[in-house]
Amino acid sequence: MRALVFANGRFQADPESICASDFELVIAADGGSTHCQEAGIHPQVLIGDLDSTSAKLVEEWRDRGVNIIRHPQRKDKTDLEIALEYAQEEGADEIHVYGALGERLDMTLGNILLLAHPDLSCQIKLICGNEIVTLLREGGKMTLEGQREDTVSLLPLLPETTGITTQGLEYPLQEGKLVYGTSRGISNLMKDNQAQITLQEGLLCVIQTRISDK
């Protein structure tokens, strides 16, 4: 099942490019409900502590049949983490997230690191304008769809991130190693409209910057 989640960060997307009907579940993580409202997208669930959603909008969503799941403000998880866990519990194996990047730096970094959440096994894509952030786990393979000269950056999230093999990138790796805290994997380029990345050991954050957001 595919889920669509709206968080409360910077929303950079053409609403017409988001086809909510392609997703079985649409979730607003607290203030992400404002992005839903602006994009004309009706969420099935509004979840979080609701401190970033006006009481008026909460009631409007409730009147329109949205399932409101309120959490206490004093909690150990962000609203996005709660939304991602909820989506997976409901059966999602692929989640697209808008509004997870930009605005506060701490929230942006925290949201990126949620990709490596030990209890989240589903595929998660953080989308902001022409950027897509995903995670490649140990023993995994990923195919990127895009255009020639799209930028692809590979950032290791563990000290031992090895056995990296790429195809279709300007600077290839063959069972290579990227070192946590260094910048070797930044700013590679796609040579065509598709590239493949495989990983033997570690965690690899993959950031694709498209030359067009189409």
N, C-alpha and C positions, 0 to 999 in steps of 0.2 A: 504494500500500500504506500502511496506517495502522500506526503503532508506538506503543506505550505504554512510557514510561520512568519509572522511580522513582529519584529522587535522594535525597541524605542530609540534606536540610533538614527543615523542619517539615512534617509530614504532617497536613493538615487536610481530611479527606474521609470520608464515610460509605462504608466498603468496599462496601456493597451497591449504591452508586450507580455503581461502576466495573465495567463489563461487559468483562472482559478478552477475552471471545470476540469482541468487536467489532474487535479488533486482530489483525493477522496476526503481529506480532512484539512480544514483551514483554521488556524489558531492565531489569535492575537495575544501576544505576551504584553499585558498591561498597556503601556503607551503606544504599542504597535497598533492598537485599535484605531488611533487617529490616522495612521497611514492607511488602514483599511477603509476608513471613512472617506479620505481624500481620493483614494483610488477607485472608489465605488465597488469595493469587494466586501461581501458579507461573510464574516467568520462564523464558524459553528460554535467556537469556544473562545471565551475571553478569560485568561488565567493570569494570576499574579496577585500582588498586594493591592493593586489598583490605585496606587498613590500618584500615578502619572496619567490617569484617565479621569476626566471630570465626572462628577456624580450624574450630571445630566446625560452625558454620553453613555455611561453605564446603564442607566435606565432606558435609554433609547435602544441599546442593543438588547436589553432584557425583553423589552416590548416586541422586538422583532424576532424573538425566539432563540437568541444566542444563549448558550449554556455558560453561566457566570460561575467561575470557580475562584473564590477569593482566598488568598493566603495572608497570614499575619505579616505586618511590616517588619517585625523583628524576626528575621529568619536567616538561615545559613546558606541560602542559594539565591541567585539572581532569578528574575522572572523568566529570562530566556532559558536558563537551565531547567527550571520547572516545566516550561513549555515543551522542551525537547524530550524530557523524560516522559511527560504525558503522551506525546505523540508516539513514542516507541511503545509504551504500554498499550496504546490503542491499536498497535499492529503495524506502524509505519516502518518500512525498511529503507526509505529514501525521504530526506527532508530538505527542502529548499527554504533558506532563511533570508529575508530582506530586512534591512534596518539594524543589522548586527555590527556594522562598522561605522567609523566616523564618530563625531561628537567627542565624548570623553575618552582619553587615551586608556585609562585603566579598564573601562568597560570594553573597549575594542580589543585589547590584549586578552582580557578574560574570556571574551566571546570566542576569539580564535582558539584559545587553549581548551575551550569546551569540546572542540573536535576530538581531543584526545581523552575525553572523559572515560574512565574505566568501565562505566556501566552503559555507555552508549555504543552499541555495535552497528547501528544503522549508518548508511552513507549520508553525510550532511554536507551541503553546499551553502556557503555564505556568499551572498551576491550583493554587490554594491556598484552600480553603474556598469563599467566595463571590466570589473574585477570579480573573479570567482576564486574563493578560497576553499580548499578541500584537504582531506587528510588521507595519506596512504599508509596503511598499517603493515606490520611485518608479514612477509609472505604474500603480499598483495600485488595486483597489477591494475594500472589505471590507463584508460585511453582518453586523451584530451581532444575535443572537437573545437576547431577554430579556424584561423586563417594564417597564411604565411606572414611571418614577422610579428605574430602575437608574442608577447613576452611571457616567459615561464620561469618562475623562481622556485627553487627547491630549498627548503629550510629544515634542517634536522632538529627534532625536538628532544632527542636523547643523545648522550655522548657517543654511543655505539650505533651509528646509522650506516650500515654497510650493505654491500651487494646491490648497489643501485645501477640499473641498466636502463638507458634511454634509447629510443628510436625516434627519428623525425625531428630532433633538435640540433641546432647549429653546433653546439659544443657537447658532444656525446660523452656518456659514461658507460663503461663496461665493467660491471661488478665493482663499481667505484665506491668511495667512502666520502662522506661529507661530515665535517667536524662541527659539533655544536659550538656556537659562539663565533664562528667565522663566516665570511661572506662569499665563499667560493660558488655557491649555488644560485647567486642572484643574477637576474637579467640574461637568461638564455633566450633563444628565439626559435619559434616553430619554423620549419623549412617548408611545410605544406599545410594542408587543412586538418592534419591529424598527427598526434604524437602519442607514444606509449612510454610508460614508466613502470618498472618493476622494482620491488624492494625485498631483500632477503631478511634484513634484521634492523629493527629500530622503528621510529616514527618519522614520517616526512610530511611537512606542511607544503602543499603545492598551491602556488598562487599564479593564476593565469590572468594577464592583463590584455584584453582584446583590443585590437586596433579600431574595432567598431563594436558598439554595444548591441548591434543587430544580431 
